[in-house]
């Protein structure tokens, strides 16, 4: 079976490559060949926080069930100006819901935090999502004590929407 070409988002400096079935299978096998597929040097550690077999399994199952999951799933963030540095990943929890909502998330490797990667990735995800006529708002969830994550959301135009029963907070951005 031949791997399909990657779906990508870019701003010229950052490149977000959509995960594929093959990439998710490598992730679940803890196979460093994933870096060869992405054409990146091996990062100092992998995967970033909150990415594990459960999350990679979720995205693999979604890819196997729904063609839209290729676009509305996990992306790998690469810095083209830093020698194709793999800085982290993030993406969409799934395709737009019936109410026009898309949820985004992100996680950057500890070694590369506070360098604009999360903000850059969020902007790529937001810009792409709002090009889809189904999307009316974007949400992101975090914990109230994670000030850097909240800072990223605010830089990207999201505002506090609600506090949730599970201790998280939801930020949102409505389509203009």
GROMACS elastic network, one bead per residue, 0.5 to 0.9 nm:
[ bonds ]
;  ai    aj funct       b0    kb
    3     6     6  0.85345   500
    3    20     6  0.81658   500
    3    21     6  0.86319   500
    3    22     6  0.73470   500
    4     7     6  0.88599   500
    4    20     6  0.81462   500
    6    17     6  0.63504   500
    6    18     6  0.62898   500
    6    19     6  0.77841   500
    6    20     6  0.76480   500
    7    16     6  0.84567   500
    7    17     6  0.60829   500
    7    18     6  0.54010   500
    7    19     6  0.83030   500
    7    70     6  0.75569   500
    7    71     6  0.69378   500
    8    15     6  0.67714   500
    8    16     6  0.54416   500
    8    18     6  0.59635   500
    8    71     6  0.86286   500
    8    75     6  0.82415   500
    9    14     6  0.82243   500
    9    15     6  0.58911   500
    9    16     6  0.50394   500
    9    17     6  0.67178   500
    9    18     6  0.82423   500
    9    75     6  0.88813   500
    9   124     6  0.64625   500
    9   125     6  0.79213   500
    9   128     6  0.77246   500
   10    13     6  0.71433   500
   10    14     6  0.55317   500
   10    16     6  0.61392   500
   10    17     6  0.87254   500
   10   121     6  0.89646   500
   10   124     6  0.68517   500
   11    14     6  0.56915   500
   11    15     6  0.69857   500
   11   120     6  0.83955   500
   11   124     6  0.72762   500
   12    15     6  0.71806   500
   12    80     6  0.77198   500
   12    81     6  0.88663   500
   13    78     6  0.85051   500
   13    79     6  0.60446   500
   13    80     6  0.53803   500
   13    81     6  0.59179   500
   13    82     6  0.88689   500
   14    77     6  0.68255   500
   14    78     6  0.57284   500
   14    80     6  0.58674   500
   14    81     6  0.79035   500
   14    84     6  0.89799   500
   14   117     6  0.81088   500
   14   120     6  0.72386   500
   14   121     6  0.76806   500
   14   124     6  0.88143   500
   15    76     6  0.79639   500
   15    77     6  0.58481   500
   15    78     6  0.50769   500
   15    79     6  0.63964   500
   15    80     6  0.67557   500
   15    84     6  0.87338   500
   15   121     6  0.85614   500
   16    75     6  0.55163   500
   16    76     6  0.52847   500
   16    78     6  0.62028   500
   16    79     6  0.88671   500
   16    89     6  0.81157   500
   16    90     6  0.88317   500
   16   121     6  0.72944   500
   16   124     6  0.79948   500
   16   125     6  0.89691   500
   17    38     6  0.78937   500
   17    74     6  0.83381   500
   17    75     6  0.50838   500
   17    76     6  0.50787   500
   17    77     6  0.66633   500
   17    78     6  0.78369   500
   18    70     6  0.64863   500
   18    71     6  0.65186   500
   18    72     6  0.84919   500
   18    73     6  0.70357   500
   18    74     6  0.58510   500
   18    76     6  0.64356   500
   18    91     6  0.84242   500
   19    22     6  0.81217   500
   19    23     6  0.59380   500
   19    24     6  0.67213   500
   19    59     6  0.82146   500
   19    60     6  0.87197   500
   19    63     6  0.88767   500
   19    70     6  0.68677   500
   19    71     6  0.85672   500
   19    73     6  0.71953   500
   19    74     6  0.54865   500
   19    75     6  0.55583   500
   19    76     6  0.69629   500
   20    23     6  0.51629   500
   20    24     6  0.62306   500
   20    25     6  0.85697   500
   20    59     6  0.87905   500
   20    60     6  0.77079   500
   20    63     6  0.72409   500
   20    70     6  0.66385   500
   20    74     6  0.86695   500
   21    24     6  0.51582   500
   21    25     6  0.60981   500
   21    26     6  0.86492   500
   21    59     6  0.83998   500
   21    60     6  0.57522   500
   21    61     6  0.86825   500
   21    63     6  0.63877   500
   21    64     6  0.74275   500
   21    70     6  0.88053   500
   22    25     6  0.50669   500
   22    26     6  0.62717   500
   22    27     6  0.86573   500
   22    34     6  0.85896   500
   22    37     6  0.88307   500
   22    60     6  0.87426   500
   23    26     6  0.50972   500
   23    27     6  0.62056   500
   23    28     6  0.87136   500
   23    33     6  0.87408   500
   23    34     6  0.59192   500
   23    37     6  0.72697   500
   23    38     6  0.84600   500
   23    60     6  0.87942   500
   24    28     6  0.61522   500
   24    29     6  0.85507   500
   24    34     6  0.84971   500
   24    56     6  0.58350   500
   24    57     6  0.72509   500
   24    59     6  0.72591   500
   24    60     6  0.56561   500
   25    28     6  0.51402   500
   25    29     6  0.61899   500
   25    30     6  0.85662   500
   25    31     6  0.85401   500
   25    34     6  0.89654   500
   25    56     6  0.82448   500
   25    57     6  0.83814   500
   25    60     6  0.73490   500
   26    29     6  0.50499   500
   26    30     6  0.60606   500
   26    31     6  0.50460   500
   26    32     6  0.74305   500
   26    33     6  0.68061   500
   26    34     6  0.57200   500
   27    31     6  0.61617   500
   27    32     6  0.80031   500
   27    33     6  0.88544   500
   27    34     6  0.67614   500
   27    47     6  0.87254   500
   27    52     6  0.85101   500
   27    53     6  0.75648   500
   27    56     6  0.67703   500
   27    57     6  0.88818   500
   28    31     6  0.76486   500
   28    52     6  0.82140   500
   28    53     6  0.56938   500
   28    54     6  0.88501   500
   28    56     6  0.65656   500
   28    57     6  0.70548   500
   29    32     6  0.88553   500
   29    53     6  0.89170   500
   30    33     6  0.86985   500
   30    34     6  0.85290   500
   30    53     6  0.89888   500
   31    34     6  0.63217   500
   31    35     6  0.88097   500
   32    35     6  0.59112   500
   32    36     6  0.75717   500
   32    42     6  0.77061   500
   33    36     6  0.50282   500
   33    37     6  0.63898   500
   33    38     6  0.86950   500
   34    37     6  0.50514   500
   34    38     6  0.62733   500
   34    39     6  0.84512   500
   34    40     6  0.88573   500
   35    38     6  0.50024   500
   35    39     6  0.58059   500
   35    40     6  0.52789   500
   35    41     6  0.64351   500
   35    42     6  0.60145   500
   35    43     6  0.85107   500
   35    86     6  0.84768   500
   36    40     6  0.63520   500
   36    41     6  0.78062   500
   36    42     6  0.85448   500
   37    40     6  0.79587   500
   38    41     6  0.88443   500
   38    76     6  0.82679   500
   38    78     6  0.88295   500
   38    86     6  0.86040   500
   39    84     6  0.75476   500
   40    43     6  0.81288   500
   40    78     6  0.78692   500
   40    83     6  0.79194   500
   40    84     6  0.54168   500
   40    85     6  0.62241   500
   40    86     6  0.62784   500
   41    83     6  0.81367   500
   41    84     6  0.71792   500
   41    85     6  0.66582   500
   41    86     6  0.73735   500
   42    45     6  0.79993   500
   42    46     6  0.84544   500
   42    85     6  0.84235   500
   42    86     6  0.77626   500
   43    46     6  0.65881   500
   43    85     6  0.72775   500
   43    86     6  0.62595   500
   43    87     6  0.76231   500
   43   109     6  0.86103   500
   44   109     6  0.84563   500
   44   111     6  0.75123   500
   45    48     6  0.75282   500
   45   109     6  0.72679   500
   45   110     6  0.85088   500
   45   111     6  0.84405   500
   46    49     6  0.86336   500
   46    51     6  0.89683   500
   46    88     6  0.84948   500
   46   109     6  0.74618   500
   47    50     6  0.82943   500
   47    51     6  0.60089   500
   47    52     6  0.70919   500
   47    88     6  0.76383   500
   47    89     6  0.86085   500
   47   109     6  0.74429   500
   48    51     6  0.58518   500
   48    52     6  0.84417   500
   48    87     6  0.86049   500
   48    88     6  0.60376   500
   48    89     6  0.73933   500
   48   107     6  0.58573   500
   48   108     6  0.58028   500
   48   110     6  0.74044   500
   49    52     6  0.80033   500
   49   107     6  0.61556   500
   49   108     6  0.74409   500
   49   109     6  0.71405   500
   49   110     6  0.82713   500
   50    55     6  0.78455   500
   50   106     6  0.89002   500
   50   107     6  0.70471   500
   51    54     6  0.76945   500
   51    55     6  0.56882   500
   51    56     6  0.69897   500
   51    89     6  0.85037   500
   51   107     6  0.78265   500
   52    55     6  0.53779   500
   52    56     6  0.61258   500
   52    57     6  0.83319   500
   53    56     6  0.51062   500
   53    57     6  0.57180   500
   53    58     6  0.83577   500
   54    57     6  0.50489   500
   54    58     6  0.60947   500
   54    59     6  0.87732   500
   55    59     6  0.63877   500
   55    60     6  0.86385   500
   56    59     6  0.51997   500
   56    60     6  0.61258   500
   56    61     6  0.86342   500
   56    74     6  0.85505   500
   57    60     6  0.50010   500
   57    61     6  0.60938   500
   57    62     6  0.84880   500
   58    61     6  0.52984   500
   58    62     6  0.62146   500
   58    63     6  0.87124   500
   59    63     6  0.61276   500
   59    64     6  0.86529   500
   59    69     6  0.76808   500
   59    73     6  0.64745   500
   59    74     6  0.68359   500
   59    93     6  0.86721   500
   59    94     6  0.89593   500
   60    63     6  0.51003   500
   60    64     6  0.63142   500
   60    65     6  0.87845   500
   61    64     6  0.51262   500
   61    65     6  0.63000   500
   61    66     6  0.86657   500
   62    65     6  0.51647   500
   62    66     6  0.58919   500
   62    67     6  0.84001   500
   62    68     6  0.87114   500
   62    69     6  0.57977   500
   62    70     6  0.84544   500
   62    73     6  0.80213   500
   62    94     6  0.82512   500
   63    66     6  0.55937   500
   63    67     6  0.64425   500
   63    68     6  0.77677   500
   63    69     6  0.51230   500
   63    70     6  0.60861   500
   63    73     6  0.81153   500
   64    67     6  0.76629   500
   64    69     6  0.83857   500
   65    69     6  0.80523   500
   66    69     6  0.55259   500
   66    70     6  0.79543   500
   67    70     6  0.60264   500
   67    71     6  0.81555   500
   68    71     6  0.56213   500
   68    72     6  0.59967   500
   68    73     6  0.82385   500
   68    94     6  0.83562   500
   68    95     6  0.66551   500
   69    73     6  0.51532   500
   69    74     6  0.84689   500
   69    92     6  0.89117   500
   69    94     6  0.65752   500
   69    95     6  0.68062   500
   70    73     6  0.59411   500
   70    74     6  0.80610   500
   71    74     6  0.80953   500
   71    75     6  0.87086   500
   71    92     6  0.84444   500
   71    94     6  0.88444   500
   71    95     6  0.80577   500
   72    75     6  0.89958   500
   72    91     6  0.71567   500
   72    92     6  0.52536   500
   72    93     6  0.71028   500
   72    94     6  0.51667   500
   72    96     6  0.81097   500
   72   102     6  0.88497   500
   72   129     6  0.88314   500
   73    90     6  0.82863   500
   73    91     6  0.56125   500
   73    93     6  0.61233   500
   73    94     6  0.58267   500
   73    95     6  0.77423   500
   74    89     6  0.69809   500
   74    90     6  0.56002   500
   74    92     6  0.63796   500
   74    93     6  0.78824   500
   75    88     6  0.86912   500
   75    89     6  0.54832   500
   75    90     6  0.53737   500
   75    91     6  0.53700   500
   75    92     6  0.84160   500
   75   121     6  0.89803   500
   76    86     6  0.71868   500
   76    87     6  0.79342   500
   76    88     6  0.61546   500
   76    90     6  0.67180   500
   76    91     6  0.84037   500
   77    85     6  0.82736   500
   77    86     6  0.58708   500
   77    87     6  0.57114   500
   77    88     6  0.53507   500
   77    89     6  0.52660   500
   77    90     6  0.75868   500
   77   108     6  0.86132   500
   77   117     6  0.78606   500
   77   118     6  0.89815   500
   77   121     6  0.69688   500
   78    81     6  0.89706   500
   78    82     6  0.85744   500
   78    83     6  0.88584   500
   78    84     6  0.55342   500
   78    85     6  0.53123   500
   78    87     6  0.58903   500
   78    88     6  0.75837   500
   78    89     6  0.87100   500
   78   117     6  0.89864   500
   79    82     6  0.54756   500
   79    83     6  0.70183   500
   79    84     6  0.51580   500
   79    85     6  0.50195   500
   79    86     6  0.65449   500
   79    87     6  0.69737   500
   79   117     6  0.82947   500
   80    83     6  0.57967   500
   80    85     6  0.68453   500
   81    84     6  0.68083   500
   81    85     6  0.81375   500
   82    85     6  0.55849   500
   84    87     6  0.89933   500
   86    89     6  0.83829   500
   86   109     6  0.87180   500
   87   107     6  0.88477   500
   87   108     6  0.58650   500
   87   109     6  0.58678   500
   87   110     6  0.89337   500
   87   111     6  0.83427   500
   87   112     6  0.61340   500
   87   113     6  0.84506   500
   87   117     6  0.71498   500
   88   106     6  0.76991   500
   88   107     6  0.57591   500
   88   109     6  0.53943   500
   88   112     6  0.82544   500
   88   117     6  0.80224   500
   88   118     6  0.83111   500
   89   105     6  0.86849   500
   89   106     6  0.58405   500
   89   107     6  0.56033   500
   89   108     6  0.64010   500
   89   109     6  0.85710   500
   89   118     6  0.87127   500
   89   121     6  0.82519   500
   90   104     6  0.73747   500
   90   105     6  0.53380   500
   90   107     6  0.59353   500
   90   108     6  0.82607   500
   90   118     6  0.84899   500
   90   121     6  0.74291   500
   90   122     6  0.82435   500
   90   125     6  0.88601   500
   91    94     6  0.86384   500
   91   103     6  0.83621   500
   91   104     6  0.54560   500
   91   105     6  0.55915   500
   91   106     6  0.63607   500
   91   121     6  0.82000   500
   91   122     6  0.80878   500
   91   125     6  0.67217   500
   92    95     6  0.71853   500
   92   102     6  0.68458   500
   92   103     6  0.56160   500
   92   105     6  0.64372   500
   92   106     6  0.88877   500
   92   125     6  0.77879   500
   93   102     6  0.73779   500
   93   103     6  0.55400   500
   93   104     6  0.60709   500
   93   105     6  0.73512   500
   94    97     6  0.81000   500
   94   102     6  0.70449   500
   94   103     6  0.72335   500
   94   104     6  0.85994   500
   95   101     6  0.85798   500
   95   102     6  0.65558   500
   95   103     6  0.85878   500
   96    99     6  0.77681   500
   96   100     6  0.55471   500
   96   101     6  0.54100   500
   96   103     6  0.81693   500
   96   129     6  0.85672   500
   96   132     6  0.88948   500
   96   134     6  0.65879   500
   96   135     6  0.60425   500
   96   136     6  0.88313   500
   97   100     6  0.52262   500
   97   101     6  0.53036   500
   97   102     6  0.65639   500
   97   134     6  0.82955   500
   97   135     6  0.81537   500
   98   101     6  0.74332   500
   98   134     6  0.82247   500
   99   134     6  0.84723   500
   99   135     6  0.82698   500
   99   136     6  0.77971   500
   99   137     6  0.87934   500
  100   133     6  0.86926   500
  100   134     6  0.54265   500
  100   137     6  0.62821   500
  100   138     6  0.84560   500
  101   134     6  0.83072   500
  101   135     6  0.58802   500
  101   136     6  0.60613   500
  101   138     6  0.56268   500
  101   139     6  0.70927   500
  102   129     6  0.76521   500
  102   135     6  0.67466   500
  102   136     6  0.82274   500
  102   137     6  0.65214   500
  102   139     6  0.62744   500
  102   140     6  0.86345   500
  103   137     6  0.86655   500
  103   138     6  0.56805   500
  103   140     6  0.55256   500
  103   141     6  0.81088   500
  103   172     6  0.89397   500
  104   122     6  0.76423   500
  104   125     6  0.74672   500
  104   126     6  0.83133   500
  104   138     6  0.71266   500
  104   139     6  0.63698   500
  104   140     6  0.53241   500
  104   141     6  0.81190   500
  105   122     6  0.78988   500
  105   139     6  0.88688   500
  105   140     6  0.61505   500
  105   141     6  0.74793   500
  105   142     6  0.88005   500
  106   118     6  0.65209   500
  106   121     6  0.76718   500
  106   122     6  0.75319   500
  106   149     6  0.89710   500
  107   110     6  0.89903   500
  107   118     6  0.71306   500
  108   111     6  0.82490   500
  108   112     6  0.65456   500
  108   113     6  0.60307   500
  108   117     6  0.71368   500
  108   118     6  0.65218   500
  109   112     6  0.55101   500
  109   113     6  0.64592   500
  110   113     6  0.54542   500
  112   115     6  0.61847   500
  112   116     6  0.87430   500
  112   117     6  0.76394   500
  113   116     6  0.74461   500
  113   117     6  0.71539   500
  113   118     6  0.78510   500
  114   117     6  0.74681   500
  114   118     6  0.82457   500
  114   148     6  0.81545   500
  115   118     6  0.81120   500
  115   119     6  0.88837   500
  116   119     6  0.53427   500
  116   120     6  0.59748   500
  116   121     6  0.85778   500
  116   152     6  0.86389   500
  117   120     6  0.50313   500
  117   121     6  0.60535   500
  117   122     6  0.84955   500
  118   121     6  0.51619   500
  118   122     6  0.60618   500
  118   123     6  0.85505   500
  118   149     6  0.83162   500
  118   152     6  0.66768   500
  119   122     6  0.51360   500
  119   123     6  0.61495   500
  119   124     6  0.86871   500
  119   151     6  0.88575   500
  119   152     6  0.53349   500
  119   153     6  0.76257   500
  119   155     6  0.70699   500
  119   156     6  0.67360   500
  120   123     6  0.52008   500
  120   124     6  0.63460   500
  120   125     6  0.87567   500
  120   156     6  0.88598   500
  121   124     6  0.51209   500
  121   125     6  0.62341   500
  121   126     6  0.86070   500
  122   125     6  0.50509   500
  122   126     6  0.60016   500
  122   127     6  0.84496   500
  122   152     6  0.79787   500
  122   153     6  0.79832   500
  122   156     6  0.69685   500
  123   126     6  0.50750   500
  123   127     6  0.59470   500
  123   128     6  0.84408   500
  123   156     6  0.63180   500
  124   127     6  0.52701   500
  124   128     6  0.61599   500
  124   129     6  0.85541   500
  125   128     6  0.52849   500
  125   129     6  0.60448   500
  125   130     6  0.86380   500
  126   129     6  0.51350   500
  126   130     6  0.61414   500
  126   131     6  0.87389   500
  126   138     6  0.72974   500
  126   156     6  0.83038   500
  126   173     6  0.89346   500
  127   130     6  0.54722   500
  127   131     6  0.66239   500
  128   131     6  0.53788   500
  128   132     6  0.72469   500
  129   132     6  0.55569   500
  129   133     6  0.86289   500
  129   134     6  0.87902   500
  129   135     6  0.64066   500
  129   136     6  0.89884   500
  129   137     6  0.89064   500
  129   138     6  0.80555   500
  130   133     6  0.70887   500
  130   134     6  0.83388   500
  130   135     6  0.58657   500
  130   136     6  0.73086   500
  130   137     6  0.80366   500
  130   138     6  0.85228   500
  130   175     6  0.66589   500
  131   134     6  0.87607   500
  131   135     6  0.78749   500
  132   135     6  0.56989   500
  132   136     6  0.88117   500
  133   136     6  0.76574   500
  135   138     6  0.76087   500
  135   175     6  0.75719   500
  136   173     6  0.87053   500
  136   174     6  0.60392   500
  136   175     6  0.51544   500
  136   176     6  0.85233   500
  137   172     6  0.68156   500
  137   173     6  0.55362   500
  137   175     6  0.55322   500
  138   158     6  0.81418   500
  138   171     6  0.83146   500
  138   172     6  0.54692   500
  138   173     6  0.52008   500
  138   174     6  0.64630   500
  138   175     6  0.79788   500
  139   158     6  0.77064   500
  139   161     6  0.86266   500
  139   170     6  0.65551   500
  139   171     6  0.55077   500
  139   173     6  0.64854   500
  139   174     6  0.87615   500
  140   153     6  0.77373   500
  140   158     6  0.82588   500
  140   169     6  0.83609   500
  140   170     6  0.56829   500
  140   171     6  0.53238   500
  140   172     6  0.64349   500
  141   168     6  0.64160   500
  141   169     6  0.55912   500
  141   171     6  0.62988   500
  141   172     6  0.88649   500
  142   145     6  0.85273   500
  142   146     6  0.70418   500
  142   149     6  0.70399   500
  142   150     6  0.73748   500
  142   167     6  0.88444   500
  142   168     6  0.53885   500
  142   169     6  0.55762   500
  142   170     6  0.67117   500
  142   171     6  0.82582   500
  143   146     6  0.55779   500
  143   147     6  0.84904   500
  143   149     6  0.84123   500
  143   150     6  0.84053   500
  143   167     6  0.66566   500
  143   169     6  0.58615   500
  143   170     6  0.87089   500
  144   147     6  0.69940   500
  144   149     6  0.89796   500
  144   150     6  0.76191   500
  144   163     6  0.87638   500
  144   167     6  0.78271   500
  144   168     6  0.64463   500
  144   169     6  0.62189   500
  145   148     6  0.88617   500
  145   150     6  0.86925   500
  146   149     6  0.55111   500
  146   150     6  0.64275   500
  146   151     6  0.87107   500
  147   150     6  0.50433   500
  147   151     6  0.59881   500
  147   152     6  0.86765   500
  148   152     6  0.63372   500
  148   153     6  0.87986   500
  149   152     6  0.51514   500
  149   153     6  0.64566   500
  149   154     6  0.87744   500
  150   153     6  0.50689   500
  150   154     6  0.62079   500
  150   155     6  0.86168   500
  150   158     6  0.89305   500
  150   171     6  0.83527   500
  151   154     6  0.51301   500
  151   155     6  0.61223   500
  151   156     6  0.86176   500
  152   155     6  0.51240   500
  152   156     6  0.62954   500
  152   157     6  0.88150   500
  152   158     6  0.87387   500
  153   156     6  0.51391   500
  153   157     6  0.64098   500
  153   158     6  0.51858   500
  153   159     6  0.73639   500
  153   171     6  0.71791   500
  153   172     6  0.84587   500
  154   157     6  0.50406   500
  154   158     6  0.51346   500
  154   159     6  0.62553   500
  154   160     6  0.87346   500
  154   171     6  0.85524   500
  155   158     6  0.75135   500
  156   173     6  0.85554   500
  157   172     6  0.81864   500
  157   173     6  0.63397   500
  158   161     6  0.86865   500
  158   171     6  0.55596   500
  158   174     6  0.82328   500
  159   170     6  0.84317   500
  159   171     6  0.50684   500
  159   172     6  0.54443   500
  159   173     6  0.65671   500
  160   163     6  0.82250   500
  160   169     6  0.73262   500
  160   170     6  0.61468   500
  160   172     6  0.64989   500
  161   169     6  0.75979   500
  161   170     6  0.54938   500
  161   171     6  0.50267   500
  161   172     6  0.59336   500
  161   173     6  0.89818   500
  162   168     6  0.88132   500
  162   169     6  0.58113   500
  162   170     6  0.53361   500
  162   171     6  0.71284   500
  163   166     6  0.85605   500
  163   167     6  0.70751   500
  163   168     6  0.62129   500
  163   170     6  0.63605   500
  164   167     6  0.56400   500
  164   168     6  0.53164   500
  164   169     6  0.56162   500
  164   170     6  0.72452   500
  165   168     6  0.72597   500
  165   169     6  0.89275   500
  166   169     6  0.86934   500
  173   176     6  0.88627   500
